[in-house]
Amino acid sequence: MLSFKNILAGLTVSTFATVVAAAPAYRHVKEEVVLQNVAVEPTNGGINPDARAYIVRGQVMLGSNSCFAQGLKGKLRIENAAGGNKHVVAYVEGRQRANLICIEIFQPVYAEVTTTVRGDANLTETVFIRNVDEFGALRPLSSFTEQASNAANSCDQQAFCTREYRPTICTVNGLEIKGNNRCEALVNVRQYACLNGLNFQEEEVSCRFAGLTE
């Protein structure tokens, strides 16, 4: 009986050792990557009138398919650079299985990334976004804010609406856009479509009175 117990104990230890040996190994990933589809928009800088703040958005590719992307996420970091400047840098980070074996199918997985940069009135000249669309590219924040301003100007709608106050909500593709009346709401819809490169047809837009009663 004692000999049989020893055999069982030996099997248990051996089985445990096998399980431990078969446990997957992981590696920590932190890789600087290209940032695509960059957009910059101003936001509230705080109570100081000289303070400025901008939201930076973009996309990073986590992997060439869902297998390679597992365990990873995108991140935008703000890093100090030479001359007192700052760089917004995109990373792919996470904990991924070592010796990952995946099928080589190109179905890229992307992640949305965002961060907010803050500073003084010179913020747009001292903050740069790194690796925009390709490695090594370095663009100042000002190039994006000027681009957004130019786009807004080019999308200004020249329309003459009455000043009647009849608040209206227009809906297109599930998005609700408001105006002081139907005419102004439709102007806002067209401006939104222009700014975002969308091609709405007016017959696709439904509008409704937003007051308490019709």
Buried (B, 14 or more C-beta within 10 A) or exposed (E): EEEEEEEEEEEEEEEEEEEEEEEEEEEEBEEEBBBBEBBBEBEEBEEEEEBBBBEBBBBBBBBBBEBBBBBBBBBBBBEEBEEEBBBBBBBBBBEBEEEBEEEEEEEEBBBEBEBEBBBEEEBBEBBBBBBBEEEEEEBBBBBBBEBBEEEEEEBEEEEEBEEEEBBBBBBBEEBEBEBBBBBBBBBBBBBBBBEEEEEBEEEEBEBBEBEEEE
